[in-house]
C-alpha cells in the first residue's frame, strides 16, 4: 500500500523559513517525478514545484528563487526548502507522486 506522509509544516513569521518533507512508502519512486502542490484558504489546489527522477526541476513563478525542491532516491523522500516566506504562501502543502497524494501539512505565515 502506497503512502505519502508530509511533515515540517507550522507557523512562521514573514521572511522565515521552513523545510517540508514527504516520506514515501509501499513503492520505490526513484524513477518517477515527484511534486509539491498547495491549497490556500478559499482557493483551488495549485502546482508549486516538480522534480524529475534525474533531478530536473520546475517551479511556480510565485515561488521561484525562494523555494527549492529536492529528493533523496535512496530514502524515497521528497523535500522542499522554503525561504523568504510570505503570508500568501499560507496553505496546505501536498506531496504528489503519480496518482498518489499525501494528506498535506499546514503552513501558516503570519506575524
DATAPE-V238090 format. One record per backbone hydrogen bond with DSSP energy under -1.0 kcal/mol. CO is the residue of the C=O (numbers start at 1). NH is the residue of the N-H. If there is no record, write none. Layout:
co: (CO:CO)
nh: (NH:NH)
This chain:
co: (3:5:7:10:12:13:16:18:20:21:22:23:25:29:34:35:36:36:37:38:39:40:46:48:49:50:51:52:56:58:60:60:63:63:66:68:70:72:76:77:78:79:80:81:82:85:86:87:91:92:93:94:95:96:97:100:105:107:108)
nh: (25:23:21:108:110:16:85:82:80:7:78:5:3:32:51:96:48:49:94:46:92:43:38:60:36:58:34:55:52:50:63:64:66:67:83:81:79:77:24:72:22:70:20:68:18:15:89:90:107:39:105:37:102:35:100:97:93:91:12)
